[in-house]
Amino acid sequence: MLEIAPWAGDPFKEDRPEGNTRKQVFGGRGIAAYVILEEQRLVYVVRIIWLS
């Protein structure tokens, strides 16, 4: 998902919907926070959070 369509994730900060820091819920119990570097065509995963 992140490799194909990184901008499909929700904005990490709701007050900055155009920002390049995003979050994606996965597996029903996890959240990935990541940064998109468009010019370099890179996505860096910053944090993975598992919800109990």
CHARMM internal coordinates of N, CA and C (Angstrom, degrees):
IC EDIT
DIST 1 N 1 CA 1.4517
DIST 1 CA 1 C 1.5293
ANGL 1 N 1 CA 1 C 111.19
DIST 1 C 2 N 1.3251
ANGL 1 CA 1 C 2 N 117.04
DIHE 1 N 1 CA 1 C 2 N -50.66
DIST 2 N 2 CA 1.4658
ANGL 1 C 2 N 2 CA 119.59
DIHE 1 CA 1 C 2 N 2 CA -177.47
DIST 2 CA 2 C 1.5187
ANGL 2 N 2 CA 2 C 111.67
DIHE 1 C 2 N 2 CA 2 C -65.13
DIST 2 C 3 N 1.3142
ANGL 2 CA 2 C 3 N 116.98
DIHE 2 N 2 CA 2 C 3 N -33.49
DIST 3 N 3 CA 1.4604
ANGL 2 C 3 N 3 CA 120.67
DIHE 2 CA 2 C 3 N 3 CA -179.26
DIST 3 CA 3 C 1.5230
ANGL 3 N 3 CA 3 C 111.48
DIHE 2 C 3 N 3 CA 3 C -71.84
DIST 3 C 4 N 1.3079
ANGL 3 CA 3 C 4 N 117.39
DIHE 3 N 3 CA 3 C 4 N -36.13
DIST 4 N 4 CA 1.4633
ANGL 3 C 4 N 4 CA 121.48
DIHE 3 CA 3 C 4 N 4 CA -174.84
DIST 4 CA 4 C 1.5229
ANGL 4 N 4 CA 4 C 112.42
DIHE 3 C 4 N 4 CA 4 C -87.82
DIST 4 C 5 N 1.3208
ANGL 4 CA 4 C 5 N 117.95
DIHE 4 N 4 CA 4 C 5 N -45.04
DIST 5 N 5 CA 1.4713
ANGL 4 C 5 N 5 CA 121.55
DIHE 4 CA 4 C 5 N 5 CA -174.63
DIST 5 CA 5 C 1.5244
ANGL 5 N 5 CA 5 C 110.92
DIHE 4 C 5 N 5 CA 5 C -141.27
DIST 5 C 6 N 1.3320
ANGL 5 CA 5 C 6 N 119.12
DIHE 5 N 5 CA 5 C 6 N 69.00
DIST 6 N 6 CA 1.4669
ANGL 5 C 6 N 6 CA 120.28
DIHE 5 CA 5 C 6 N 6 CA -176.41
DIST 6 CA 6 C 1.5267
ANGL 6 N 6 CA 6 C 114.08
DIHE 5 C 6 N 6 CA 6 C -63.44
DIST 6 C 7 N 1.3319
ANGL 6 CA 6 C 7 N 117.90
DIHE 6 N 6 CA 6 C 7 N -28.06
DIST 7 N 7 CA 1.4639
ANGL 6 C 7 N 7 CA 120.17
DIHE 6 CA 6 C 7 N 7 CA -178.85
DIST 7 CA 7 C 1.5249
ANGL 7 N 7 CA 7 C 112.32
DIHE 6 C 7 N 7 CA 7 C -75.43
DIST 7 C 8 N 1.3305
ANGL 7 CA 7 C 8 N 118.09
DIHE 7 N 7 CA 7 C 8 N -4.34
DIST 8 N 8 CA 1.4624
ANGL 7 C 8 N 8 CA 121.34
DIHE 7 CA 7 C 8 N 8 CA 178.71
DIST 8 CA 8 C 1.5266
ANGL 8 N 8 CA 8 C 112.02
DIHE 7 C 8 N 8 CA 8 C -73.48
DIST 8 C 9 N 1.3261
ANGL 8 CA 8 C 9 N 117.61
DIHE 8 N 8 CA 8 C 9 N -16.69
DIST 9 N 9 CA 1.4635
ANGL 8 C 9 N 9 CA 120.84
DIHE 8 CA 8 C 9 N 9 CA 178.28
DIST 9 CA 9 C 1.5201
ANGL 9 N 9 CA 9 C 111.80
DIHE 8 C 9 N 9 CA 9 C -70.56
DIST 9 C 10 N 1.3108
ANGL 9 CA 9 C 10 N 115.38
DIHE 9 N 9 CA 9 C 10 N 161.28
DIST 10 N 10 CA 1.4650
ANGL 9 C 10 N 10 CA 121.09
DIHE 9 CA 9 C 10 N 10 CA 178.06
DIST 10 CA 10 C 1.5269
ANGL 10 N 10 CA 10 C 110.05
DIHE 9 C 10 N 10 CA 10 C -76.78
DIST 10 C 11 N 1.3416
ANGL 10 CA 10 C 11 N 117.29
DIHE 10 N 10 CA 10 C 11 N 150.42
DIST 11 N 11 CA 1.4702
ANGL 10 C 11 N 11 CA 119.47
DIHE 10 CA 10 C 11 N 11 CA 175.74
DIST 11 CA 11 C 1.5291
ANGL 11 N 11 CA 11 C 110.38
DIHE 10 C 11 N 11 CA 11 C -60.52
DIST 11 C 12 N 1.3188
ANGL 11 CA 11 C 12 N 117.20
DIHE 11 N 11 CA 11 C 12 N 139.78
DIST 12 N 12 CA 1.4589
ANGL 11 C 12 N 12 CA 121.11
DIHE 11 CA 11 C 12 N 12 CA 177.81
DIST 12 CA 12 C 1.5212
ANGL 12 N 12 CA 12 C 110.24
DIHE 11 C 12 N 12 CA 12 C -66.60
DIST 12 C 13 N 1.3114
ANGL 12 CA 12 C 13 N 116.58
DIHE 12 N 12 CA 12 C 13 N -39.94
DIST 13 N 13 CA 1.4678
ANGL 12 C 13 N 13 CA 122.12
DIHE 12 CA 12 C 13 N 13 CA 175.62
DIST 13 CA 13 C 1.5256
ANGL 13 N 13 CA 13 C 108.13
DIHE 12 C 13 N 13 CA 13 C -110.33
DIST 13 C 14 N 1.3022
ANGL 13 CA 13 C 14 N 116.14
DIHE 13 N 13 CA 13 C 14 N 120.61
DIST 14 N 14 CA 1.4626
ANGL 13 C 14 N 14 CA 121.06
DIHE 13 CA 13 C 14 N 14 CA -178.11
DIST 14 CA 14 C 1.5271
ANGL 14 N 14 CA 14 C 112.64
DIHE 13 C 14 N 14 CA 14 C -61.86
DIST 14 C 15 N 1.3385
ANGL 14 CA 14 C 15 N 117.38
DIHE 14 N 14 CA 14 C 15 N -28.28
DIST 15 N 15 CA 1.4639
ANGL 14 C 15 N 15 CA 120.10
DIHE 14 CA 14 C 15 N 15 CA -179.05
DIST 15 CA 15 C 1.5343
ANGL 15 N 15 CA 15 C 112.26
DIHE 14 C 15 N 15 CA 15 C -81.36
DIST 15 C 16 N 1.3439
ANGL 15 CA 15 C 16 N 117.95
DIHE 15 N 15 CA 15 C 16 N -2.80
DIST 16 N 16 CA 1.4730
ANGL 15 C 16 N 16 CA 122.41
DIHE 15 CA 15 C 16 N 16 CA 177.22
DIST 16 CA 16 C 1.5301
ANGL 16 N 16 CA 16 C 109.50
DIHE 15 C 16 N 16 CA 16 C -131.30
DIST 16 C 17 N 1.3320
ANGL 16 CA 16 C 17 N 117.29
DIHE 16 N 16 CA 16 C 17 N 68.45
DIST 17 N 17 CA 1.4678
ANGL 16 C 17 N 17 CA 119.55
DIHE 16 CA 16 C 17 N 17 CA -176.23
DIST 17 CA 17 C 1.5227
ANGL 17 N 17 CA 17 C 113.98
DIHE 16 C 17 N 17 CA 17 C -64.15
DIST 17 C 18 N 1.3228
ANGL 17 CA 17 C 18 N 118.06
DIHE 17 N 17 CA 17 C 18 N -18.91
DIST 18 N 18 CA 1.4670
ANGL 17 C 18 N 18 CA 121.24
DIHE 17 CA 17 C 18 N 18 CA 179.66
DIST 18 CA 18 C 1.5230
ANGL 18 N 18 CA 18 C 112.33
DIHE 17 C 18 N 18 CA 18 C -90.64
DIST 18 C 19 N 1.3236
ANGL 18 CA 18 C 19 N 117.78
DIHE 18 N 18 CA 18 C 19 N -3.82
DIST 19 N 19 CA 1.4664
ANGL 18 C 19 N 19 CA 122.26
DIHE 18 CA 18 C 19 N 19 CA -176.24
DIST 19 CA 19 C 1.5213
ANGL 19 N 19 CA 19 C 113.22
DIHE 18 C 19 N 19 CA 19 C -65.16
DIST 19 C 20 N 1.3186
ANGL 19 CA 19 C 20 N 116.02
DIHE 19 N 19 CA 19 C 20 N 158.01
DIST 20 N 20 CA 1.4622
ANGL 19 C 20 N 20 CA 120.35
DIHE 19 CA 19 C 20 N 20 CA -177.54
DIST 20 CA 20 C 1.5285
ANGL 20 N 20 CA 20 C 113.27
DIHE 19 C 20 N 20 CA 20 C -91.18
DIST 20 C 21 N 1.3262
ANGL 20 CA 20 C 21 N 118.18
DIHE 20 N 20 CA 20 C 21 N 2.43
DIST 21 N 21 CA 1.4620
ANGL 20 C 21 N 21 CA 121.44
DIHE 20 CA 20 C 21 N 21 CA 173.59
DIST 21 CA 21 C 1.5211
ANGL 21 N 21 CA 21 C 107.55
DIHE 20 C 21 N 21 CA 21 C -94.62
DIST 21 C 22 N 1.3262
ANGL 21 CA 21 C 22 N 116.21
DIHE 21 N 21 CA 21 C 22 N 124.17
DIST 22 N 22 CA 1.4615
ANGL 21 C 22 N 22 CA 122.04
DIHE 21 CA 21 C 22 N 22 CA -173.20
DIST 22 CA 22 C 1.5188
ANGL 22 N 22 CA 22 C 111.00
DIHE 21 C 22 N 22 CA 22 C -128.31
DIST 22 C 23 N 1.3294
ANGL 22 CA 22 C 23 N 115.91
DIHE 22 N 22 CA 22 C 23 N 167.45
DIST 23 N 23 CA 1.4652
ANGL 22 C 23 N 23 CA 121.58
DIHE 22 CA 22 C 23 N 23 CA 174.49
DIST 23 CA 23 C 1.5223
ANGL 23 N 23 CA 23 C 108.28
DIHE 22 C 23 N 23 CA 23 C -136.75
DIST 23 C 24 N 1.3160
ANGL 23 CA 23 C 24 N 114.57
DIHE 23 N 23 CA 23 C 24 N 148.63
DIST 24 N 24 CA 1.4575
ANGL 23 C 24 N 24 CA 120.60
DIHE 23 CA 23 C 24 N 24 CA -179.53
DIST 24 CA 24 C 1.5152
ANGL 24 N 24 CA 24 C 108.76
DIHE 23 C 24 N 24 CA 24 C -138.38
DIST 24 C 25 N 1.3249
ANGL 24 CA 24 C 25 N 116.87
DIHE 24 N 24 CA 24 C 25 N 126.74
DIST 25 N 25 CA 1.4627
ANGL 24 C 25 N 25 CA 122.09
DIHE 24 CA 24 C 25 N 25 CA 175.93
DIST 25 CA 25 C 1.5262
ANGL 25 N 25 CA 25 C 107.51
DIHE 24 C 25 N 25 CA 25 C -83.99
DIST 25 C 26 N 1.3311
ANGL 25 CA 25 C 26 N 116.80
DIHE 25 N 25 CA 25 C 26 N 137.63
DIST 26 N 26 CA 1.4602
ANGL 25 C 26 N 26 CA 119.63
DIHE 25 CA 25 C 26 N 26 CA 178.70
DIST 26 CA 26 C 1.5224
ANGL 26 N 26 CA 26 C 110.39
DIHE 25 C 26 N 26 CA 26 C -143.31
DIST 26 C 27 N 1.3043
ANGL 26 CA 26 C 27 N 115.61
DIHE 26 N 26 CA 26 C 27 N 149.17
DIST 27 N 27 CA 1.4620
ANGL 26 C 27 N 27 CA 120.84
DIHE 26 CA 26 C 27 N 27 CA 176.52
DIST 27 CA 27 C 1.5166
ANGL 27 N 27 CA 27 C 114.60
DIHE 26 C 27 N 27 CA 27 C 64.31
DIST 27 C 28 N 1.3173
ANGL 27 CA 27 C 28 N 118.19
DIHE 27 N 27 CA 27 C 28 N 9.42
DIST 28 N 28 CA 1.4511
ANGL 27 C 28 N 28 CA 121.44
DIHE 27 CA 27 C 28 N 28 CA -179.81
DIST 28 CA 28 C 1.5188
ANGL 28 N 28 CA 28 C 115.09
DIHE 27 C 28 N 28 CA 28 C 75.91
DIST 28 C 29 N 1.3529
ANGL 28 CA 28 C 29 N 117.50
DIHE 28 N 28 CA 28 C 29 N -12.01
DIST 29 N 29 CA 1.4624
ANGL 28 C 29 N 29 CA 119.95
DIHE 28 CA 28 C 29 N 29 CA -176.79
DIST 29 CA 29 C 1.5169
ANGL 29 N 29 CA 29 C 113.47
DIHE 28 C 29 N 29 CA 29 C -138.21
DIST 29 C 30 N 1.3099
ANGL 29 CA 29 C 30 N 117.81
DIHE 29 N 29 CA 29 C 30 N 10.58
DIST 30 N 30 CA 1.4575
ANGL 29 C 30 N 30 CA 119.67
DIHE 29 CA 29 C 30 N 30 CA -178.75
DIST 30 CA 30 C 1.5216
ANGL 30 N 30 CA 30 C 112.10
DIHE 29 C 30 N 30 CA 30 C -131.43
DIST 30 C 31 N 1.3104
ANGL 30 CA 30 C 31 N 115.53
DIHE 30 N 30 CA 30 C 31 N 153.43
DIST 31 N 31 CA 1.4641
ANGL 30 C 31 N 31 CA 122.19
DIHE 30 CA 30 C 31 N 31 CA 176.28
DIST 31 CA 31 C 1.5209
ANGL 31 N 31 CA 31 C 107.62
DIHE 30 C 31 N 31 CA 31 C -132.25
DIST 31 C 32 N 1.3209
ANGL 31 CA 31 C 32 N 115.85
DIHE 31 N 31 CA 31 C 32 N 130.97
DIST 32 N 32 CA 1.4628
ANGL 31 C 32 N 32 CA 121.45
DIHE 31 CA 31 C 32 N 32 CA 174.74
DIST 32 CA 32 C 1.5222
ANGL 32 N 32 CA 32 C 107.90
DIHE 31 C 32 N 32 CA 32 C -109.37
DIST 32 C 33 N 1.3184
ANGL 32 CA 32 C 33 N 116.70
DIHE 32 N 32 CA 32 C 33 N 128.94
DIST 33 N 33 CA 1.4658
ANGL 32 C 33 N 33 CA 122.14
DIHE 32 CA 32 C 33 N 33 CA 173.75
DIST 33 CA 33 C 1.5232
ANGL 33 N 33 CA 33 C 106.73
DIHE 32 C 33 N 33 CA 33 C -105.68
DIST 33 C 34 N 1.3297
ANGL 33 CA 33 C 34 N 116.86
DIHE 33 N 33 CA 33 C 34 N 132.92
DIST 34 N 34 CA 1.4553
ANGL 33 C 34 N 34 CA 120.20
DIHE 33 CA 33 C 34 N 34 CA -175.40
DIST 34 CA 34 C 1.5248
ANGL 34 N 34 CA 34 C 111.62
DIHE 33 C 34 N 34 CA 34 C -148.45
DIST 34 C 35 N 1.3298
ANGL 34 CA 34 C 35 N 115.08
DIHE 34 N 34 CA 34 C 35 N 160.63
DIST 35 N 35 CA 1.4657
ANGL 34 C 35 N 35 CA 122.67
DIHE 34 CA 34 C 35 N 35 CA -179.74
DIST 35 CA 35 C 1.5248
ANGL 35 N 35 CA 35 C 108.02
DIHE 34 C 35 N 35 CA 35 C -117.46
DIST 35 C 36 N 1.3300
ANGL 35 CA 35 C 36 N 116.19
DIHE 35 N 35 CA 35 C 36 N 133.93
DIST 36 N 36 CA 1.4609
ANGL 35 C 36 N 36 CA 122.12
DIHE 35 CA 35 C 36 N 36 CA 178.32
DIST 36 CA 36 C 1.5219
ANGL 36 N 36 CA 36 C 108.73
DIHE 35 C 36 N 36 CA 36 C -101.12
DIST 36 C 37 N 1.3300
ANGL 36 CA 36 C 37 N 116.43
DIHE 36 N 36 CA 36 C 37 N 123.95
DIST 37 N 37 CA 1.4641
ANGL 36 C 37 N 37 CA 122.48
DIHE 36 CA 36 C 37 N 37 CA 173.68
DIST 37 CA 37 C 1.5257
ANGL 37 N 37 CA 37 C 106.66
DIHE 36 C 37 N 37 CA 37 C -109.13
DIST 37 C 38 N 1.3205
ANGL 37 CA 37 C 38 N 115.21
DIHE 37 N 37 CA 37 C 38 N 89.96
DIST 38 N 38 CA 1.4645
ANGL 37 C 38 N 38 CA 122.50
DIHE 37 CA 37 C 38 N 38 CA -171.79
DIST 38 CA 38 C 1.5272
ANGL 38 N 38 CA 38 C 112.64
DIHE 37 C 38 N 38 CA 38 C -59.60
DIST 38 C 39 N 1.3248
ANGL 38 CA 38 C 39 N 117.43
DIHE 38 N 38 CA 38 C 39 N -46.93
DIST 39 N 39 CA 1.4686
ANGL 38 C 39 N 39 CA 120.46
DIHE 38 CA 38 C 39 N 39 CA -176.39
DIST 39 CA 39 C 1.5231
ANGL 39 N 39 CA 39 C 112.16
DIHE 38 C 39 N 39 CA 39 C -62.06
DIST 39 C 40 N 1.3295
ANGL 39 CA 39 C 40 N 116.86
DIHE 39 N 39 CA 39 C 40 N -35.37
DIST 40 N 40 CA 1.4618
ANGL 39 C 40 N 40 CA 121.09
DIHE 39 CA 39 C 40 N 40 CA 179.52
DIST 40 CA 40 C 1.5305
ANGL 40 N 40 CA 40 C 112.39
DIHE 39 C 40 N 40 CA 40 C -89.35
DIST 40 C 41 N 1.3351
ANGL 40 CA 40 C 41 N 116.07
DIHE 40 N 40 CA 40 C 41 N -5.60
DIST 41 N 41 CA 1.4612
ANGL 40 C 41 N 41 CA 122.92
DIHE 40 CA 40 C 41 N 41 CA -176.86
DIST 41 CA 41 C 1.5273
ANGL 41 N 41 CA 41 C 111.12
DIHE 40 C 41 N 41 CA 41 C 56.75
DIST 41 C 42 N 1.3432
ANGL 41 CA 41 C 42 N 115.05
DIHE 41 N 41 CA 41 C 42 N 46.93
DIST 42 N 42 CA 1.4601
ANGL 41 C 42 N 42 CA 121.99
DIHE 41 CA 41 C 42 N 42 CA -178.36
DIST 42 CA 42 C 1.5208
ANGL 42 N 42 CA 42 C 111.21
DIHE 41 C 42 N 42 CA 42 C -125.01
DIST 42 C 43 N 1.3167
ANGL 42 CA 42 C 43 N 115.42
DIHE 42 N 42 CA 42 C 43 N 150.63
DIST 43 N 43 CA 1.4611
ANGL 42 C 43 N 43 CA 122.80
DIHE 42 CA 42 C 43 N 43 CA 171.20
DIST 43 CA 43 C 1.5212
ANGL 43 N 43 CA 43 C 106.69
DIHE 42 C 43 N 43 CA 43 C -128.85
DIST 43 C 44 N 1.3310
ANGL 43 CA 43 C 44 N 116.69
DIHE 43 N 43 CA 43 C 44 N 124.33
DIST 44 N 44 CA 1.4633
ANGL 43 C 44 N 44 CA 122.05
DIHE 43 CA 43 C 44 N 44 CA 177.76
DIST 44 CA 44 C 1.5203
ANGL 44 N 44 CA 44 C 109.28
DIHE 43 C 44 N 44 CA 44 C -109.08
DIST 44 C 45 N 1.3191
ANGL 44 CA 44 C 45 N 116.25
DIHE 44 N 44 CA 44 C 45 N 123.18
DIST 45 N 45 CA 1.4646
ANGL 44 C 45 N 45 CA 120.87
DIHE 44 CA 44 C 45 N 45 CA 174.59
DIST 45 CA 45 C 1.5189
ANGL 45 N 45 CA 45 C 107.09
DIHE 44 C 45 N 45 CA 45 C -79.50
DIST 45 C 46 N 1.3256
ANGL 45 CA 45 C 46 N 115.78
DIHE 45 N 45 CA 45 C 46 N 122.04
DIST 46 N 46 CA 1.4614
ANGL 45 C 46 N 46 CA 121.92
DIHE 45 CA 45 C 46 N 46 CA -176.71
DIST 46 CA 46 C 1.5241
ANGL 46 N 46 CA 46 C 111.03
DIHE 45 C 46 N 46 CA 46 C -92.00
DIST 46 C 47 N 1.3223
ANGL 46 CA 46 C 47 N 116.40
DIHE 46 N 46 CA 46 C 47 N -40.14
DIST 47 N 47 CA 1.4664
ANGL 46 C 47 N 47 CA 119.48
DIHE 46 CA 46 C 47 N 47 CA -176.03
DIST 47 CA 47 C 1.5287
ANGL 47 N 47 CA 47 C 110.14
DIHE 46 C 47 N 47 CA 47 C -156.45
DIST 47 C 48 N 1.3214
ANGL 47 CA 47 C 48 N 115.01
DIHE 47 N 47 CA 47 C 48 N 142.39
DIST 48 N 48 CA 1.4644
ANGL 47 C 48 N 48 CA 122.63
DIHE 47 CA 47 C 48 N 48 CA 171.37
DIST 48 CA 48 C 1.5217
ANGL 48 N 48 CA 48 C 106.57
DIHE 47 C 48 N 48 CA 48 C -116.26
DIST 48 C 49 N 1.3295
ANGL 48 CA 48 C 49 N 116.32
DIHE 48 N 48 CA 48 C 49 N 128.96
DIST 49 N 49 CA 1.4640
ANGL 48 C 49 N 49 CA 121.58
DIHE 48 CA 48 C 49 N 49 CA -179.40
DIST 49 CA 49 C 1.5256
ANGL 49 N 49 CA 49 C 108.18
DIHE 48 C 49 N 49 CA 49 C -122.59
DIST 49 C 50 N 1.3322
ANGL 49 CA 49 C 50 N 115.91
DIHE 49 N 49 CA 49 C 50 N 126.27
DIST 50 N 50 CA 1.4615
ANGL 49 C 50 N 50 CA 121.62
DIHE 49 CA 49 C 50 N 50 CA 175.02
DIST 50 CA 50 C 1.5232
ANGL 50 N 50 CA 50 C 108.60
DIHE 49 C 50 N 50 CA 50 C -100.78
DIST 50 C 51 N 1.3109
ANGL 50 CA 50 C 51 N 116.82
DIHE 50 N 50 CA 50 C 51 N 127.80
DIST 51 N 51 CA 1.4589
ANGL 50 C 51 N 51 CA 122.10
DIHE 50 CA 50 C 51 N 51 CA 178.63
DIST 51 CA 51 C 1.5214
ANGL 51 N 51 CA 51 C 108.97
DIHE 50 C 51 N 51 CA 51 C -94.44
DIST 51 C 52 N 1.3283
ANGL 51 CA 51 C 52 N 116.40
DIHE 51 N 51 CA 51 C 52 N 137.68
DIST 52 N 52 CA 1.4698
ANGL 51 C 52 N 52 CA 118.87
DIHE 51 CA 51 C 52 N 52 CA -179.04
DIST 52 CA 52 C 1.5052
ANGL 52 N 52 CA 52 C 111.21
DIHE 51 C 52 N 52 CA 52 C -97.80
END
COOR INIT
IC SEED 1 N 1 CA 1 C
IC BUILD
